Amino acid sequence: MKPTDKFNGKADVYSKSRPSYPNEYIDYLLSANIFTETSRIADIGSGTGILTKQLLERGVSVTAVEPNDDMRSKAEHDLHRLEQFTSINGSAEKTTLPANSVDLVVAAQAFHWFDKEKFKLECKRILKHEAKVALVWNSRDFKSPLIKENAEIFNKYCPNFYGFSGGIGEDEEIFNQFFREGKYEIKRFPNDLDMDYEAFLGRNLSASYSLKESDKDFKFFVEAIANLFYKYSQNGTIVMPNFTRSYLGNV
């Protein structure tokens, strides 16, 4: 299955269950780059528009580039009334955007899906002089027993699970190769997630590697997720230790 097809049929649960980014991160992103009234951000691999929406709410023009029809359609349905929103059927490696037209490229929960060398070349083509690229993830905190046991469930039931966020982790070499001269700024922001059962289940089902209802072990997978929730929840709520990690630099 192509990476662009892995989220087929998951747009609704993804939109409902995936977390947004902390206000502190949005503040940082906007203050670390110089924007004017005519500036435009390209959100590459924009999915259902979670980060796109947060940037639009700050008054920034955003072009959302997404190759998956289900995910892109969901974003267009939810955000089409916002004047500064533009949606494009394109990929990280071929955005279709004009050369030297973008003041910032962002990739949220998406960089691990890209052909990194081709994406780097595309960023160089579409970015204005010295404009930057921001890579960001909402990441589970593996110091938590809850997160470790959650991973064990995926390992047991989901053949396509190779680690959260495609297993990219915080491997410095990947970012050293991507950013110019291996120079970039790393930031981390707390972003723990309070969830009821439906939200916790949805967060798990929204993963690209998660089982679907048509899979034979789906029932057992959901039961394992439910048992994990009830083991760690209090008063119907579970706290998933989570943080937002950001990489910002030139390419």
N, C-alpha and C positions, 0 to 999 in steps of 0.2 A: 504493500500500500504506500502511495506517495505521501510525504509529510503533509501536503495540502489537503489530503482526504481524511486525515486521522480525526478531524473534528466534525465530520459529517454527522448530522443529527444531534449534535451536542450544544447548539447555539443557545437554546433557551436555558438549559441547566447551567451552562457556562456563565451566561449573563447574570443569572440569579445568585450563583454560588461563589463566583470568583471575587476576591477582595479588591477594593480600590486601593489607592496609594495614599500614604499619610499626607496631610496638608503640609507638613514640614518638608517633605520631598518635593512637592510641587513648588513651594516657596524657593527652595534651593535651586531647582531646575531653571526657574524663571529669572532668578537673580544672578545665576552663573553665566547667563548668556545675554547678549544685548539685543533687545527687540524694539521695533518701532511699529507704527500703525499698519505698515505694509508687510511686516514680517510673517513668515509662514513656517510652521512645523510640519514635518512629514512623519507620521506615525506608521512605521513599517511593520507589517504583521499585526495589524491593529485589532484583529479579532472582532469581538462584539462592541468595541469602542469604549472600554472601561477607562483607559488613560485618556483617550481622545476627548471624552466627555468632561473629564476634570480640567483639561487644558482649555477647552472651549468655554467652560464656566468662568475662567480667568480672563476671558476676552481675547484670546489668541486664535488666529486663524490656523486651522489644522486640516491637512490632507491625509485621510486615512487610506492606507494601501493594504489590501487584504485579498489573497487569492482564493480563499474558501467561500463558496457562494452562500452557504448557510450563515456563516459568521458575519460576512459583509452585509447580507440582507437584514440581519437583526440590527446591526449598527445603523443602517440607513433608515430602518423603520423607527428606531428610537431617537435619532438625532437629526433627521432631515429638516426639522423646523428651525434649527440653529443656522443662522445666515453664514457663519464663518466655517461651516463644515463642508468638506468636499470628500467624496468617496470614489476610490479608483479600484478597479479590478486589475491588480498587478502583484508582482512578487518582489521579494527583497533583492533578487538578482536582476530583475527587469521591472522597475517601477512604472515606466512610461512617463515619468515626470520630465520636464524640460531641464536641460543642463543649467547649472548655476542658478537655481531657482529657489533653494531652500535654506532657511536660516538655522535650522536644527533638525537633525534626524534623531528620532527616538525609536527604540525597539523594546517593548514591554512583554516579558514572558515569551519571547519569540526568537531571540538570537540563536539559541541552540538548534533551531530548525533550519537555519540558513546555510547555504554554501558560503562560508565565511570570506573566502578570497573574492568571489564574485560580488558579494554584498559590499565588501570594502571598495571595490572598483566602482560600484554603482553609487556609493556614498560620495566618493571623490567627484563623480560626474555631476551629481545633482546639487551638491552643497555649494554655497557661495564661498568666497575666499576666506579661509580660516574659520569657517563655521564648524561646529562640533557634532559628535555623535554621542548619544546617551543610551546606554544599555541598562535595563533595570529588571529586577525580579522581586516578587514577593516570595520569600523562601522560608521553609519550615526550619525550626531550630532543632538540630539533631542532638542537642544536649538533653532534650525532653524524652522521657520514656514513652509518652504518648506517640510522638513522632516516630520513634524507632519501631514501635509495635504496628503503627500504621504502615510503615514500609514493609514489615514482615508479611502483612496481609496481601499487599500488592505482589510481593515476591512469590507468595504461595499460589495466588489465583490468576495473575495477569502475565501471560507469556511475553508481552511486549514491554514490560516494566524493566527499565535499566537504571533506575534512580530518578528522583524528582528533578524536574526541569531538564529532562534528557540526560541526566547524569553529569551535566557540565560543572556543577559545584562551583568552587572558587579557584579553579586551576589557573594560576597566574600566567602560565605560558600561553594559554589561549588569548588572553587579553594583551599580553606583551606583543604577540604577533599581529594582533588586529590594530592596535593603536600606534600611531606614528612614534617611532623611536622607543616604543614600549612605555610611553609616558601617558598617564591618565590619573584622574582623581577618583578615589574610592570613598563612598559614603555609606553608612548604615543607619537606618532609622527603625526604631521599634514599631511593630505593627501587629501585636497579638490580636487574635481573632476570637470574639465571643460568638458562639453558635448554638442554636438549638439543634435537635436531631435532624430535622429536614435540611437545614443549612449544611450540617456536617456531612450528611449523606450526599447531598448535591455537590459539595466540594470534592468529594472522592469520585463521584460519577462523572464529573466534568473533565477529568484527566484524559488525555489522549489514549493512554494505555489501559484505562478502566474497562471492565467488561460491560457489555450491553445486555439488555433483556433477552436477546436471542441467543446469548452464549450459554452453554450447558451448566456452567458453574455459577451463573449469576446469582441464584438464590442463596448459595452458600457464601458467596462474596459479600452480599448485602447483610446476611446474618452476622458475619464476622465484623463488619463495620458497625453494626448496631451494638454488638457486645462490647466493642471497644468504646463506643460512646458512653454506654451505661456504666462501664468500669470507671471512667474518668470524669463523668459529668456530676455536677452538683446543682440541685434545684432545676433540673431540665436544661442546663447550659454547660457547655464545655469550652475551655479556653485552649485554643491551638497556638502554642508559642511560634511566633512568626516575626520576621523582620524584612525590611525592604533594603536591598543592596543595589547600589548604583555605581556605574562606571562611566566617566565622562572624559572625553578627550578628542583630539584631532586624529584624522586618519590619513 
